[in-house]
Amino acid sequence: MTEEGKKRSELAARVLALSRDALLVRLRFFDAALAQLVPVEKKELEGMATDGESCFYDPIYVLKQYQEEPKLVNRLYLHMLLHCIFSHSFQYERLEIDKWDLAADIAVENVILELGLESTALERDAEAAAKLKILREDVGPLTAERIYRYLGRTSLTEGEIRELRSLFEKDRHIYWKKAMQPEVTLEQWKKISERVKADLKSFTRAGTGTEILEKNLEETTRDRYDYSEILRRFTVMGENLAVNDDEFDYVYYMYGLGQYGNLPLIEPLEYREENKVREFVIAIDTSASCRGPLVKAFLRKTYSILKSSENYFRRVNVHIIQCDDRVQSDTKITGEQDFETFIRYGKLTGFGATDFRPVFEYVEQLRAQGEFENLKGLIYFTDGYGIYPEKMPDYEVIFAFLDEDENRAPVPAWSMKVVLESEELEQEEREKEDIHEHQAG
């Protein structure tokens, strides 16, 4: 390395150290996060980037930006730090990359502007703030997940996309691909995010300007469940008429046919045991807050997951029970046609207060009448504002809630909960309706 190059590297490292200290002075609840992200020089990067473990920077780029707009380096450092705290880079594999990149950048820039730090203020912030105000009217709280869904359902022009990128893109996301990320960092950042969330409540200076930061942290740290995985709990052992390839020996079978004509030495077993969905209950909260389209979207999502599973019986015994503060209706589903009929023609009834207990009492009545042979579980789709039963049933129970809500009472210890995003459900339903219209046309 030449003497000039060595001096350049030393100066860039000092600039990064100053930026880190400037952030730590004002944002003490980020101390663990800042310690996790280690600056690493990367020549010819032409920017700054992170893989969740290192803060990569091009020394020439850092010095140039520091000379032109000194606060930009602080901004870039904080921008990348928030990407890590919100786990943006770890969701890359299952999303449309261009939309997620932009959504994540908008989300962290919104948090930075809400924090209102003088040490990270830039010339175009007023223009960015005006654009964020418009987005907020359409999206609500500007988390990356909500912005991503908005970008997916809204047809923005190329000019509008370019404008958003020019305002909110700061770092490079070239190390966000899963293969390029250290495996241990996701769990580390989850723990750091939990700590930041806890520290926010204890630092007296954290008050104003941290509301949207807390909202993004809630999105990052809340429990997430794969709904399809949860439905596996509703499987029971059953017989399916099919050749059991695992226990059938084709060598003996073919040898018998060859030696003795049409006389195999071993016959294939006709049955095999598998986990099969057979009997369960879907309870629908028909209080005023559970809108019809969302109920329809939830039911279709649930049935689609079950139908696409290999563990699905052709004949099922599913009861769709509608209830507010009392059971309003019970529709028995024995196959796909019954379900399609219910989705197309079924009507929601009730819209009173919410009480979960009547459904459980009604299910016990059905069991006493012999309606179920082996009831595996109950899924209760609700807003969560109701009276829970005290007694634990002898089958699995899942409460499926719409959106996260801190004011919602905790579910009983013997049950599980899953949080479904209303916007995501509505988007899936719109996509299915578009497919049906296209097929009909």
Helices and strands as residue ranges (DSSP letters): H 3-26, G 28-30, H 31-36, E 38-41, E 48-50, E 54-57, H 59-68, H 71-85, G 88-94, H 97-115, G 118-120, H 125-139, H 144-153, H 158-168, G 178-180, H 185-202, G 204-206, H 211-221, H 227-230, G 231-234, E 235-241, H 250-260, E 271-285, H 292-308, E 312-323, E 327-333, H 336-345, H 357-368, E 377-382, E 396-402, E 416-420, H 422-440
